[in-house]
Amino acid sequence: MKKLSFIIAMMLMLVACSNDTSSEKPSDTEASTSKENELSYEEKQKEIVAFINEDMNEIAGYETKANEALATVSGENFKNDQELLSVLTSEVIPEYEKAIETAESLEVTVEELEPIKGQMEEALSIYYDALLLEKEALEKTDQELIEQSNAKGEEYLTALNEYHEEMEKLAKEYDIDYQRTQ
């Protein structure tokens, strides 16, 4: 059970971006596209920054709380499966449910954020599935379920990395300083 706990405990990845945006005006093509979407280039910049700094930070707050609780009973702090199961059930899984609920309820006005929002929802869902598999593995003392949970954990890291890559591209397109932090 220690290997699974280690993988899950290391999964938190937060992001931040600077409020500094470029004062450069978009090209004529970008300006006409922005008018069609009813948001200016600068308005899109502000929406994207708010998405990262406010919306994603709210979700990251739930992840942080969940992972901090998990860290108290995993890795070097692991004592027994029952204690891990208890914290997983009473603290970790409910925090991830809040993260998923928050992600699903986000409304984005910048069209380019829609697929990125979807990637974040998918990543959270994958991690949630890993937690549920871990819970079931602990309840049944099932090594195969632990391996499935570990695989889901790896899948989550891949999905989260894809989210960050797409966010970095979008931030670059809108001259936003996007930084991953751990």
C-alpha positions as CSV (number, residue, x, y, z in Angstrom):
1,M,0.0,0.0,0.0
2,K,3.0,2.3,0.5
3,K,3.8,2.5,-3.2
4,L,0.3,3.6,-4.0
5,S,0.2,6.2,-1.3
6,F,3.5,7.6,-2.5
7,I,2.3,8.0,-6.1
8,I,-0.9,9.7,-5.0
9,A,0.8,12.0,-2.6
10,M,3.2,13.3,-5.3
11,M,0.4,14.2,-7.7
12,L,-0.3,17.8,-6.8
13,M,0.7,20.3,-9.4
14,L,-0.4,24.0,-9.0
15,V,-0.2,26.8,-11.4
16,A,0.1,30.6,-11.3
17,C,0.5,33.4,-13.8
18,S,1.4,36.9,-13.6
19,N,-1.1,39.7,-14.0
20,D,1.5,41.3,-16.3
21,T,0.2,41.1,-19.8
22,S,1.6,42.6,-22.9
23,S,0.4,46.0,-24.0
24,E,1.0,45.0,-27.6
25,K,-2.1,45.1,-29.7
26,P,-3.2,42.0,-31.6
27,S,-2.8,41.9,-35.3
28,D,-5.8,43.0,-37.5
29,T,-6.8,39.3,-37.9
30,E,-6.8,38.8,-34.1
31,A,-8.7,42.0,-33.6
32,S,-11.4,41.1,-36.1
33,T,-11.7,37.6,-34.5
34,S,-12.0,39.1,-31.1
35,K,-14.8,41.4,-32.3
36,E,-16.6,38.4,-33.7
37,N,-16.4,36.8,-30.3
38,E,-17.3,40.0,-28.5
39,L,-14.2,40.0,-26.3
40,S,-11.2,42.1,-27.0
41,Y,-7.7,40.7,-26.9
42,E,-7.2,42.4,-23.5
43,E,-10.5,41.1,-22.2
44,K,-9.5,37.6,-23.2
45,Q,-6.1,38.1,-21.4
46,K,-7.9,39.1,-18.3
47,E,-10.3,36.2,-18.5
48,I,-7.5,33.7,-19.0
49,V,-5.5,35.2,-16.0
50,A,-8.6,35.0,-13.9
51,F,-9.2,31.4,-14.9
52,I,-5.7,30.5,-13.9
53,N,-5.3,32.6,-10.8
54,E,-8.8,32.3,-9.4
55,D,-10.6,29.3,-10.8
56,M,-7.7,26.9,-11.0
57,N,-6.3,28.1,-7.7
58,E,-9.7,27.3,-6.1
59,I,-9.5,23.8,-7.5
60,A,-5.8,23.5,-6.5
61,G,-6.9,24.4,-2.9
62,Y,-9.1,21.4,-2.8
63,E,-6.3,19.2,-4.2
64,T,-3.9,20.6,-1.6
65,K,-6.2,20.0,1.2
66,A,-6.8,16.4,0.0
67,N,-3.1,15.7,-0.6
68,E,-2.1,17.2,2.8
69,A,-4.6,14.9,4.5
70,L,-3.3,11.9,2.5
71,A,0.3,12.7,3.3
72,T,-0.6,12.4,7.1
73,V,-1.3,8.7,6.6
74,S,0.9,7.7,3.6
75,G,4.6,7.5,2.7
76,E,6.7,7.8,5.9
77,N,3.5,8.5,7.9
78,F,1.9,5.2,6.9
79,K,0.8,3.2,9.9
80,N,-1.9,0.8,8.6
81,D,-4.4,0.3,5.9
82,Q,-7.4,1.1,8.1
83,E,-6.1,4.5,9.0
84,L,-5.3,5.2,5.4
85,L,-8.8,4.1,4.4
86,S,-10.4,6.3,7.0
87,V,-8.7,9.4,5.9
88,L,-9.2,8.6,2.2
89,T,-12.9,8.1,2.8
90,S,-13.6,11.0,5.2
91,E,-11.2,13.7,3.9
92,V,-9.4,13.0,0.6
93,I,-12.3,11.7,-1.6
94,P,-14.7,14.5,-0.4
95,E,-12.2,17.2,-1.2
96,Y,-11.7,15.7,-4.7
97,E,-15.5,15.7,-5.2
98,K,-15.5,19.4,-4.4
99,A,-12.7,19.9,-6.9
100,I,-14.6,18.1,-9.6
101,E,-17.8,19.9,-8.8
102,T,-16.0,23.3,-9.0
103,A,-14.4,22.4,-12.3
104,E,-17.7,21.3,-13.8
105,S,-19.5,24.4,-12.7
106,L,-16.9,26.8,-14.2
107,E,-18.2,29.0,-16.9
108,V,-15.6,30.2,-19.4
109,T,-16.2,33.1,-21.8
110,V,-13.1,32.6,-23.8
111,E,-13.7,30.0,-26.4
112,E,-10.1,28.8,-26.3
113,L,-10.5,27.9,-22.6
114,E,-13.3,25.3,-23.3
115,P,-11.0,22.4,-24.3
116,I,-8.5,23.3,-21.6
117,K,-11.3,23.3,-19.0
118,G,-12.3,19.9,-20.3
119,Q,-8.8,18.6,-19.9
120,M,-8.8,19.7,-16.3
121,E,-12.1,18.0,-15.7
122,E,-10.8,14.9,-17.2
123,A,-7.6,14.9,-15.2
124,L,-9.5,15.4,-12.0
125,S,-11.9,12.6,-12.9
126,I,-9.0,10.3,-13.6
127,Y,-7.4,11.0,-10.2
128,Y,-10.8,10.6,-8.5
129,D,-11.1,7.2,-10.1
130,A,-7.6,6.4,-8.8
131,L,-8.7,7.3,-5.3
132,L,-11.9,5.2,-5.5
133,L,-9.8,2.3,-6.7
134,E,-7.4,2.8,-3.8
135,K,-10.4,2.8,-1.4
136,E,-11.8,-0.4,-2.9
137,A,-8.3,-2.0,-2.8
138,L,-7.9,-1.2,0.9
139,E,-11.4,-2.5,1.7
140,K,-10.8,-5.7,-0.2
141,T,-7.0,-6.0,0.4
142,D,-6.7,-6.5,-3.3
143,Q,-3.2,-6.0,-4.9
144,E,-4.7,-6.0,-8.5
145,L,-6.8,-3.0,-7.6
146,I,-3.8,-1.2,-6.2
147,E,-2.0,-1.7,-9.4
148,Q,-5.0,-0.3,-11.3
149,S,-5.1,2.7,-9.0
150,N,-1.3,3.2,-9.6
151,A,-2.0,3.0,-13.4
152,K,-4.7,5.6,-13.0
153,G,-2.3,7.8,-11.0
154,E,0.1,7.7,-13.9
155,E,-2.7,8.4,-16.3
156,Y,-3.6,11.4,-14.2
157,L,-0.1,12.8,-14.4
158,T,-0.1,12.5,-18.2
159,A,-3.5,14.2,-18.4
160,L,-2.4,17.0,-16.1
161,N,0.8,17.5,-18.1
162,E,-1.3,17.8,-21.3
163,Y,-3.5,20.4,-19.6
164,H,-0.4,22.4,-18.6
165,E,1.1,22.2,-22.1
166,E,-2.1,23.5,-23.6
167,M,-2.4,26.2,-21.0
168,E,1.2,27.2,-21.7
169,K,0.4,27.5,-25.4
170,L,-2.7,29.6,-24.8
171,A,-0.8,31.8,-22.3
172,K,1.9,32.4,-24.8
173,E,-0.6,33.2,-27.5
174,Y,-2.1,35.9,-25.2
175,D,1.3,37.1,-23.8
176,I,0.6,35.8,-20.3
177,D,3.3,34.7,-17.9
178,Y,2.2,31.2,-17.0
179,Q,4.2,29.2,-14.5
180,R,3.8,25.7,-13.1
181,T,4.6,25.4,-9.5
182,Q,4.7,22.3,-7.2
